[in-house]
Amino acid sequence: MDIKFHEFTAKTNSVSLDIADWHICHQSWGVFCSHSDIGSLIGDALCQPNDPSHKLDIISGSITKSSNNIAQVSLTEQQRLLALELENDDTDFSNVVDKGSTVMDLISLQVHACTDNKDTLVNSILTDLDLHHLQQRRFHELSTAETRRVMLARAIASQPDFLVLDNPFAGLDVEHRQSLASYLAQLNIPMMVIFSREEDMPQWIDSIAIFSHGKLDSIMDKASWNSHPVIGQIKSQSKVQSELMLALMQRHQHQSQFENPVFELKNGKVAYSDKTIFTDINWRIDNGQHWQVKGPNGCGKSTLLGLIFGDHPQCYSNDIQIFGKQRGSGETIWEIKQHIGMVSSALHLQYRVNCSAMEVILSGFYDSIGLYQQASVKQKEVAHDWLTILHMESLANTPMKQLDYSQQRLLLIARALVKQPTLLILDEPYQGLDYLGIRLVRNTLELIARENLSQLLYVSHYHQDSLASIKHYLEFVYNEDIEGYKACVS
């Protein structure tokens, strides 16, 4: 595979891509993004998907390729596939509920019609990516990590000549990250791996391209990586921005203290007709406590957080007390949600309304997806302050769908923080963020916990994301007797 960028400039409504000269030839590359979500831009430049909501305009220059058979895997592609599934849902026009495509359908459709031994290829991919047990599941039913593996499986099934992988390890637990790294290493396909975490840099890449603010800054071998000055500069910048975010929260701080327990779950259980997710969970959160929830992909971490937030259908069949109210005793869901801020990949996928960046943050005051009320002058001032700290004030009126994934995630984090909730639920909050964004949010969360501005309920699969101020842990452990998970509290 031979790819050449020459004096290439392209942009979306929110991000630009600027590459003077870059020759990619028969080798695997690591691409580090210090600022901006350029992974999906590079993928779009090479693959040219049909996506009017996130159109990449080529301003100047050229790309030459020895093949057009290039596949990309990214969170942006995941959003596109979900949008297509919803677009093809004809439930409203038939007497049958359209449950969407199965994992098997989605992978099989990517295999070229003329491929010999199509079934053998699909079966091999399902095995390699641990998807056999999910082959009849629907796309919208999958967890974040499962969805990521399906997106990669679809790309591999197309038998590409070149792969563009935008943060492929995001959302995966340690075991699946290690398994995926080994799998990618033995694939006989040249590829480009975009990474926003130093620990996600594959060991087998040949060269590294560093981008800053969408511009190709430098190209180097792996040995030169650690001494590059951009890393130190970003660490310093993230520290300053984190302190500004803390100061903003302190300036608008309000108290919503509740008597203990803030939350309590007794003998918690979530099960379906064919599967137990977890059982016998007893968990109590008192004032001032910050918790991290740990466990492998598929153990029920997001499900447990959904019981607290009130979005899971079995939250009313469990014995739950929250903010002094017994769940199911007549309280409204909005009475509960007004004291909770939420960031999750599920919320990100659900946030499909095309409101502006400013309105996304303002919607946090009303716990809505989209803005349907007239915000006050004070609320607008606070939202503008958040945009300024995030260096997004120029994008205040830009529709969310036209922003890159990293910008969208920062807006959803600001949306969760804007009302300074009693409980701040953070389910893999860094997913899709660039290097600066990860450090900025991680530093800010540590400061929030240290100052007790909100109580954190925190999920991350990376050891490097541990926060010093979190002293309490709930960890899921598999129990063979129930073929499901139980939780240990410490």
VEXFI-622791 format. One record per residue (C-alpha): residue number from 1; x, y, z. Coordinates in pm, 1 decimal, always signed. Example, Ala and Ser with C-alpha at 12.3 -4.5 7.8 and 13.67 -1.06 7.14 Angstrom:
<rs>
pos, x, y, z
1, +1230.0, -450.0, +780.0
2, +1367.0, -106.0, +714.0
</rs>
This chain:
<rs>
pos, x, y, z
1, +0.0, +0.0, +0.0
2, +134.0, +339.0, -96.0
3, -27.9, +666.2, +23.6
4, +99.9, +1019.2, -33.5
5, -37.5, +1341.5, +111.3
6, +93.4, +1654.0, -64.3
7, +16.7, +2009.5, +52.5
8, -312.0, +1871.0, +178.6
9, -559.8, +2090.2, +366.5
10, -913.9, +1992.3, +461.4
11, -1164.6, +2095.8, +725.8
12, -1501.0, +2030.4, +881.7
13, -1709.1, +2298.1, +1052.4
14, -1497.9, +2263.6, +1367.4
15, -1161.1, +2101.7, +1291.5
16, -895.3, +2133.2, +1022.6
17, -638.0, +1889.0, +885.9
18, -311.8, +2021.5, +745.0
19, -45.6, +1787.1, +602.9
20, +243.0, +1933.2, +402.8
21, +401.1, +1605.1, +288.6
22, +354.5, +1255.6, +425.4
23, +447.9, +930.3, +255.2
24, +303.4, +608.2, +397.1
25, +453.5, +300.5, +234.2
26, +437.7, -68.6, +335.9
27, +461.2, -3.5, +707.1
28, +247.4, +50.6, +1015.4
29, +221.2, +396.5, +1167.3
30, +129.6, +535.6, +1504.0
31, -40.5, +874.8, +1495.9
32, -47.6, +1079.0, +1815.7
33, -312.7, +1349.1, +1859.1
34, -220.3, +1613.7, +2112.5
35, -517.3, +1836.0, +2025.8
36, -828.6, +1762.3, +1815.9
37, -991.2, +1443.6, +1696.8
38, -789.1, +1412.5, +1377.1
39, -815.6, +1032.3, +1361.6
40, -1161.5, +1035.8, +1207.7
41, -1054.7, +1319.5, +973.4
42, -764.2, +1116.4, +836.3
43, -997.1, +817.8, +802.3
44, -1257.0, +1027.4, +619.9
45, -993.5, +1179.6, +391.3
46, -881.1, +830.8, +290.2
47, -1220.9, +656.6, +283.4
48, -1454.5, +944.9, +184.0
49, -1771.3, +824.4, +362.6
50, -2111.6, +964.6, +275.7
51, -2192.6, +1166.4, +588.0
52, -2357.0, +1507.8, +524.8
53, -2360.4, +1591.1, +898.2
54, -1980.8, +1569.1, +924.8
55, -1864.2, +1665.9, +577.8
56, -1490.2, +1697.1, +517.2
57, -1416.5, +1973.5, +267.6
58, -1085.5, +1940.6, +83.2
59, -943.8, +2290.5, +45.8
60, -619.5, +2221.3, -137.6
61, -355.8, +1961.6, -215.9
62, -389.3, +1596.3, -301.0
63, -390.2, +1238.0, -176.0
64, -266.1, +960.6, -402.1
65, -333.7, +596.9, -312.2
66, -231.0, +271.4, -473.5
67, -566.6, +124.4, -361.1
68, -906.9, +255.8, -256.0
69, -974.0, -52.0, -45.4
70, -918.0, +124.4, +288.3
71, -1125.4, +63.1, +602.3
72, -1151.9, +276.1, +913.4
73, -1264.0, +204.6, +1269.7
74, -1355.9, +500.8, +1488.2
75, -1614.6, +624.0, +1734.3
76, -1742.1, +851.9, +1457.0
77, -1796.5, +545.9, +1234.9
78, -1980.5, +383.8, +1524.6
79, -2214.6, +683.5, +1543.4
80, -2275.4, +658.4, +1168.7
81, -2364.7, +290.7, +1187.5
82, -2607.4, +352.0, +1473.9
83, -2767.7, +637.0, +1276.7
84, -2804.8, +404.1, +976.1
85, -2963.1, +135.6, +1194.4
86, -3214.8, +390.4, +1324.9
87, -3280.6, +519.0, +973.5
88, -3357.0, +165.4, +854.1
89, -3588.8, +95.1, +1148.6
90, -3932.4, +51.7, +987.9
91, -4119.2, -39.7, +1308.8
92, -4351.2, +258.5, +1259.8
93, -4451.8, +133.4, +914.8
94, -4512.4, -234.8, +986.6
95, -4680.5, -459.8, +1239.1
96, -4348.0, -609.9, +1348.9
97, -4094.8, -449.2, +1584.2
98, -3768.8, -394.8, +1393.9
99, -3494.5, -494.1, +1636.7
100, -3213.0, -398.7, +1399.9
101, -2929.0, -594.9, +1243.9
102, -2755.5, -877.8, +1425.2
103, -2379.5, -888.0, +1477.1
104, -2360.2, -1169.1, +1221.1
105, -2553.6, -960.6, +965.6
106, -2334.3, -655.7, +1016.6
107, -2011.3, -850.5, +969.1
108, -2129.1, -1072.9, +682.9
109, -2250.9, -776.3, +478.9
110, -1897.8, -636.5, +469.8
111, -1750.6, -943.1, +298.1
112, -1715.7, -901.0, -78.1
113, -1968.4, -1109.4, -269.7
114, -1698.1, -1279.8, -475.7
115, -1501.0, -1394.3, -169.6
116, -1433.9, -1767.8, -152.8
117, -1514.4, -1942.6, +175.8
118, -1711.3, -1645.8, +306.8
119, -1849.5, -1843.9, +602.4
120, -1499.9, -1957.1, +701.2
121, -1372.5, -1598.7, +698.6
122, -1661.5, -1470.8, +911.7
123, -1627.0, -1758.8, +1157.2
124, -1254.2, -1690.8, +1192.6
125, -1315.2, -1320.8, +1265.7
126, -1584.8, -1402.4, +1523.1
127, -1341.8, -1636.0, +1698.0
128, -1043.4, -1400.9, +1689.5
129, -1242.0, -1107.3, +1832.7
130, -1441.7, -1306.0, +2090.5
131, -1776.0, -1238.4, +1921.3
132, -1919.6, -1587.9, +1869.8
133, -2149.2, -1560.8, +2171.3
134, -2280.6, -1227.1, +2042.1
135, -2349.4, -1317.6, +1679.9
136, -2730.1, -1307.5, +1716.5
137, -2735.8, -998.0, +1936.3
138, -2856.9, -665.7, +1793.2
139, -2615.5, -376.6, +1752.2
140, -2803.3, -142.4, +1986.4
141, -2800.1, -409.1, +2261.8
142, -2420.6, -428.6, +2280.7
143, -2195.7, -279.3, +2545.1
144, -1937.4, -17.2, +2453.0
145, -1653.4, -270.2, +2437.6
146, -1860.2, -519.8, +2238.9
147, -1952.2, -250.7, +1988.1
148, -1586.6, -159.8, +1941.5
149, -1500.1, -519.5, +1859.7
150, -1787.2, -544.2, +1611.4
151, -1667.9, -228.8, +1433.3
152, -1319.8, -381.3, +1397.4
153, -1466.7, -711.6, +1279.8
154, -1659.4, -529.1, +1005.3
155, -1342.8, -356.3, +890.5
156, -1143.8, -681.9, +882.2
157, -1427.2, -859.3, +697.2
158, -1393.2, -614.3, +408.1
159, -1038.1, -750.8, +357.1
160, -881.6, -405.5, +325.2
161, -541.0, -318.0, +184.2
162, -496.6, -60.2, +463.8
163, -658.8, -7.5, +805.0
164, -712.8, +321.3, +989.2
165, -779.8, +249.8, +1358.3
166, -879.0, +551.6, +1566.3
167, -813.9, +472.3, +1934.8
168, -905.4, +102.7, +1894.9
169, -836.3, +22.3, +2263.2
170, -1086.1, +276.2, +2402.7
171, -1347.4, +113.9, +2626.6
172, -1167.1, -221.2, +2651.7
173, -1056.7, -380.6, +2977.4
174, -695.1, -488.9, +3029.7
175, -748.4, -842.9, +2903.5
176, -922.9, -734.4, +2584.1
177, -662.9, -461.4, +2520.4
178, -384.5, -717.2, +2542.4
179, -574.3, -962.2, +2323.3
180, -648.1, -696.1, +2061.9
181, -286.1, -575.8, +2054.5
182, -169.5, -932.9, +1988.2
183, -435.3, -979.5, +1720.2
184, -342.8, -659.5, +1538.1
185, +26.2, -747.2, +1554.8
186, -26.5, -1069.0, +1361.4
187, -261.1, -922.5, +1098.6
188, -94.0, -908.8, +761.8
189, -241.7, -565.9, +685.3
190, -55.8, -231.7, +686.6
191, -228.9, +1.2, +927.8
192, -236.7, +337.1, +1096.5
193, -319.6, +341.3, +1468.5
194, -425.9, +677.4, +1608.8
195, -373.1, +694.2, +1986.3
196, -437.7, +958.1, +2251.9
197, -275.2, +773.0, +2541.6
198, +96.0, +697.7, +2567.7
199, +13.2, +353.0, +2708.7
200, -191.2, +268.8, +2396.7
201, +101.0, +309.1, +2157.5
202, +147.5, -34.3, +1994.5
203, +491.1, -189.1, +2032.1
204, +501.2, -306.7, +1672.4
205, +457.0, +24.6, +1489.2
206, +745.0, +146.3, +1271.9
207, +706.0, +525.0, +1279.6
208, +512.4, +794.6, +1463.5
209, +346.7, +1105.6, +1321.3
210, +263.2, +1379.5, +1571.6
211, -25.7, +1616.3, +1500.7
212, -95.3, +1936.4, +1692.3
213, -415.6, +2136.0, +1632.6
214, -477.6, +1927.1, +1321.7
215, -139.0, +1998.2, +1164.6
216, +129.5, +1738.7, +1100.5
217, +400.0, +1858.4, +1336.1
218, +673.4, +1597.3, +1302.9
219, +758.9, +1243.2, +1200.5
220, +995.6, +1027.3, +1402.0
221, +1096.1, +676.5, +1489.3
222, +970.8, +523.9, +1813.0
223, +1300.3, +580.6, +1992.9
224, +1261.3, +959.7, +1959.4
225, +910.7, +964.8, +2106.0
226, +972.3, +1019.2, +2478.2
227, +1195.9, +1322.0, +2431.4
228, +950.3, +1516.4, +2216.2
229, +874.6, +1858.8, +2374.2
230, +501.8, +1855.4, +2294.3
231, +431.5, +1612.3, +2581.7
232, +564.8, +1847.9, +2850.4
233, +383.6, +2145.9, +2698.5
234, +48.3, +1966.7, +2705.1
235, +90.0, +1854.4, +3066.4
236, +147.0, +2214.6, +3168.5
237, -150.9, +2343.2, +2967.6
238, -389.4, +2080.6, +3107.3
239, -293.7, +2174.6, +3463.2
240, -379.9, +2542.1, +3404.8
241, -714.6, +2460.7, +3238.9
242, -806.9, +2218.1, +3517.3
243, -751.9, +2486.7, +3778.7
244, -973.3, +2725.9, +3579.3
245, -1251.4, +2465.1, +3567.8
246, -1224.2, +2413.8, +3942.6
247, -1239.3, +2789.0, +4003.6
248, -1554.1, +2812.6, +3788.9
249, -1725.5, +2537.5, +3988.8
250, -1624.7, +2698.3, +4318.3
251, -1760.8, +3031.9, +4199.3
252, -2104.1, +2880.6, +4139.3
253, -2097.3, +2626.4, +4421.0
254, -2419.4, +2533.8, +4595.7
255, -2493.3, +2283.2, +4869.2
256, -2735.2, +1992.1, +4827.8
257, -2628.8, +1777.5, +5121.1
258, -2848.1, +1479.3, +5205.9
259, -2862.5, +1264.6, +5515.7
260, -2680.4, +932.6, +5499.9
261, -2704.8, +720.7, +5300.3
262, -2692.4, +922.3, +4978.9
263, -2754.4, +593.1, +4797.2
264, -2812.5, +235.6, +4912.1
265, -2878.6, -83.3, +4716.5
266, -2980.8, -398.9, +4906.8
267, -2941.2, -742.6, +4749.2
268, -2923.9, -582.5, +4408.5
269, -2990.9, -806.4, +4109.7
270, -3026.4, -763.6, +3735.0
271, -3120.2, -1070.1, +3531.8
272, -3289.7, -1149.3, +3204.0
273, -3470.9, -1465.0, +3099.2
274, -3152.7, -1626.4, +2969.0
275, -2880.2, -1460.1, +3173.9
276, -2791.4, -1321.1, +3517.7
277, -2578.9, -1006.2, +3495.2
278, -2512.6, -967.5, +3869.3
279, -2676.7, -1059.9, +4196.7
280, -2656.6, -1004.6, +4575.1
281, -2499.2, -660.8, +4556.6
282, -2514.8, -458.3, +4877.1
283, -2374.5, -109.5, +4832.6
284, -2404.9, +204.2, +5041.9
285, -2269.8, +549.3, +4956.2
286, -2245.7, +806.5, +5236.1
287, -2177.6, +1178.7, +5217.3
288, -1828.8, +1272.4, +5107.6
289, -1740.2, +931.3, +4963.2
290, -1594.9, +891.3, +4613.2
291, -1616.1, +547.1, +4453.1
292, -1452.5, +368.0, +4163.3
293, -1638.7, +75.0, +4007.9
294, -1409.7, -192.2, +3865.0
295, -1455.6, -508.7, +3662.9
296, -1412.2, -660.8, +3316.9
297, -1615.9, -574.8, +3007.9
298, -1968.2, -713.4, +3032.9
299, -1978.1, -752.5, +3412.7
300, -2256.9, -497.3, +3463.5
301, -2076.9, -174.5, +3562.1
302, -2286.0, +43.6, +3330.8
303, -2599.2, -148.9, +3428.7
304, -2532.9, -77.4, +3798.2
305, -2485.1, +292.7, +3727.0
306, -2809.6, +284.7, +3528.6
307, -2991.0, +162.6, +3841.8
308, -2869.8, +472.5, +4024.6
309, -2949.8, +711.7, +3741.9
310, -3293.7, +556.4, +3692.2
311, -3253.3, +469.7, +3323.9
312, -3246.0, +92.3, +3365.1
313, -3588.7, -78.7, +3355.0
314, -3506.9, -297.7, +3658.2
315, -3431.0, -2.4, +3886.4
316, -3787.7, -29.2, +4025.6
317, -3764.8, -403.2, +4094.0
318, -3464.0, -347.7, +4322.7
319, -3453.7, -219.2, +4681.4
320, -3297.7, +124.1, +4625.9
321, -3285.9, +430.3, +4847.0
322, -3147.3, +748.0, +4693.9
323, -3136.6, +1105.4, +4825.4
324, -3362.2, +1008.6, +5117.2
325, -3631.9, +854.9, +4895.6
326, -3723.2, +490.5, +4844.9
327, -3726.3, +431.6, +4471.1
328, -4080.2, +362.6, +4356.6
329, -4240.6, +552.9, +4645.5
330, -4390.6, +821.1, +4422.0
331, -4085.4, +1028.0, +4338.4
332, -4042.1, +1144.6, +3978.9
333, -3734.1, +1055.5, +3779.3
334, -3660.9, +1427.9, +3745.6
335, -3649.1, +1472.3, +4124.8
336, -3364.2, +1221.6, +4125.9
337, -3182.4, +1334.4, +3812.4
338, -3162.2, +1697.6, +3924.1
339, -2897.2, +1586.3, +4176.5
340, -2700.9, +1364.8, +3932.6
341, -2461.1, +1447.7, +3652.1
342, -2393.8, +1170.2, +3400.7
343, -2124.4, +1107.7, +3139.6
344, -2126.2, +779.5, +2946.9
345, -2083.9, +638.9, +2598.4
346, -2450.6, +537.8, +2601.7
347, -2554.5, +898.4, +2668.8
348, -2319.1, +1014.8, +2393.5
349, -2487.6, +783.1, +2143.1
350, -2834.3, +888.2, +2261.6
351, -2753.4, +1257.7, +2225.3
352, -2855.9, +1269.7, +1859.8
353, -3054.2, +1595.5, +1858.3
354, -2875.2, +1857.9, +1656.2
355, -2863.6, +2141.0, +1907.9
356, -2572.4, +2384.5, +1935.3
357, -2265.9, +2350.0, +2155.5
358, -2405.5, +2615.6, +2390.3
359, -2740.3, +2434.2, +2414.4
360, -2570.4, +2102.0, +2495.9
361, -2416.4, +2256.0, +2808.0
362, -2737.9, +2439.3, +2900.2
363, -2933.5, +2112.4, +2874.9
364, -2741.9, +1996.4, +3183.0
365, -2947.5, +2236.5, +3396.2
366, -3265.0, +2054.9, +3283.0
367, -3136.9, +1695.0, +3251.1
368, -3265.2, +1683.4, +2895.7
369, -3123.5, +1563.2, +2565.6
370, -3155.7, +1886.1, +2375.2
371, -3283.1, +2219.1, +2510.4
372, -3657.8, +2273.7, +2529.6
373, -3677.9, +2559.7, +2780.7
374, -3561.9, +2919.8, +2778.9
375, -3238.7, +2934.8, +2977.3
376, -3184.9, +3224.3, +3215.9
377, -2925.6, +3494.8, +3159.4
378, -2723.2, +3355.1, +3450.4
379, -2728.7, +3002.0, +3305.8
380, -2613.2, +3132.6, +2969.0
381, -2324.7, +3317.0, +3135.5
382, -2213.7, +2999.1, +3314.0
383, -2238.3, +2794.2, +2993.2
384, -2032.6, +3054.8, +2808.4
385, -1766.8, +3037.2, +3081.2
386, -1743.2, +2660.7, +3025.7
387, -1704.8, +2707.3, +2650.8
388, -1428.0, +2961.7, +2710.7
389, -1231.8, +2730.7, +2941.3
390, -1266.1, +2449.3, +2684.4
391, -1142.5, +2685.8, +2408.8
392, -1471.0, +2632.0, +2225.1
393, -1632.7, +2975.0, +2251.5
394, -1606.1, +3022.9, +1872.9
395, -1814.8, +2705.6, +1832.0
396, -2099.8, +2815.7, +2062.2
397, -2357.7, +2813.0, +1780.9
398, -2215.6, +2516.1, +1590.2
399, -2449.2, +2212.1, +1581.9
400, -2317.6, +1925.3, +1793.2
401, -2332.0, +1681.0, +1500.3
402, -2081.3, +1896.4, +1313.9
403, -1823.9, +1880.5, +1593.5
404, -1564.5, +1607.9, +1616.7
405, -1615.0, +1328.2, +1869.9
406, -1362.4, +1469.3, +2117.7
407, -1535.6, +1808.6, +2120.3
408, -1873.9, +1640.1, +2166.7
409, -1743.0, +1445.9, +2466.0
410, -1601.1, +1760.9, +2630.1
411, -1940.3, +1929.3, +2590.5
412, -2114.2, +1634.4, +2758.2
413, -1865.4, +1650.6, +3045.8
414, -1936.1, +2023.3, +3086.0
415, -2310.2, +1941.9, +3068.5
416, -2268.3, +1703.3, +3364.1
417, -2064.4, +1951.3, +3568.3
418, -2258.8, +2269.8, +3499.7
419, -2515.6, +2221.2, +3778.5
420, -2259.9, +2081.5, +4029.1
421, -2455.7, +1765.3, +4108.8
422, -2440.0, +1575.2, +4436.0
423, -2343.8, +1258.7, +4245.2
424, -2125.6, +1277.1, +3936.2
425, -2146.3, +947.7, +3743.0
426, -1852.8, +901.9, +3504.3
427, -1867.8, +586.0, +3294.3
428, -1545.7, +580.2, +3086.0
429, -1547.9, +963.1, +3057.7
430, -1223.2, +985.4, +2857.8
431, -1342.3, +780.0, +2562.8
432, -1279.5, +970.2, +2238.6
433, -1082.0, +1252.5, +2401.5
434, -747.8, +1366.6, +2263.2
435, -435.2, +1363.2, +2481.2
436, -493.7, +1713.2, +2617.8
437, -860.3, +1637.9, +2687.1
438, -776.4, +1322.9, +2883.9
439, -527.0, +1503.4, +3106.6
440, -756.9, +1804.2, +3145.3
441, -1057.7, +1599.5, +3256.3
442, -854.4, +1365.2, +3477.9
443, -689.0, +1659.4, +3658.1
444, -1026.9, +1831.1, +3697.6
445, -1192.7, +1523.3, +3845.9
446, -911.3, +1486.5, +4097.3
447, -957.4, +1850.1, +4203.3
448, -1337.9, +1808.3, +4226.5
449, -1296.1, +1501.8, +4447.8
450, -1031.3, +1667.5, +4663.9
451, -1251.6, +1973.6, +4718.9
452, -1568.0, +1760.5, +4759.7
453, -1760.0, +1967.9, +4505.9
454, -1940.0, +1653.0, +4390.2
455, -1921.5, +1285.5, +4485.0
456, -1766.7, +1077.5, +4208.0
457, -1887.8, +737.0, +4087.6
458, -1611.6, +655.4, +3845.8
459, -1542.9, +382.2, +3589.5
460, -1220.3, +346.5, +3392.9
461, -1033.7, +40.3, +3267.2
462, -694.5, +211.3, +3280.0
463, -478.8, +185.8, +3591.6
464, -326.5, +522.1, +3493.3
465, -668.5, +684.6, +3545.7
466, -680.2, +610.2, +3918.5
467, -755.8, +922.2, +4122.7
468, -572.2, +976.5, +4450.4
469, -884.3, +1112.0, +4621.1
470, -1090.8, +798.3, +4555.8
471, -1061.9, +565.9, +4854.2
472, -1365.8, +338.6, +4806.2
473, -1400.9, +60.0, +4551.3
474, -1669.5, -174.6, +4428.0
475, -1527.5, -456.7, +4215.2
476, -1721.8, -715.1, +4016.1
477, -1599.7, -1075.4, +4045.0
478, -1732.4, -1361.8, +3833.7
479, -1918.1, -1635.1, +4023.6
480, -1942.5, -1971.3, +3845.2
481, -2229.7, -2092.2, +4063.3
482, -2465.0, -1827.2, +3926.1
483, -2284.7, -1781.7, +3592.2
484, -2288.5, -1412.1, +3666.6
485, -2112.1, -1149.2, +3878.0
486, -2109.0, -1051.2, +4242.4
487, -1944.7, -743.5, +4388.0
488, -1680.2, -692.7, +4655.1
489, -1680.9, -361.1, +4841.8
490, -1364.7, -214.7, +4993.0
</rs>
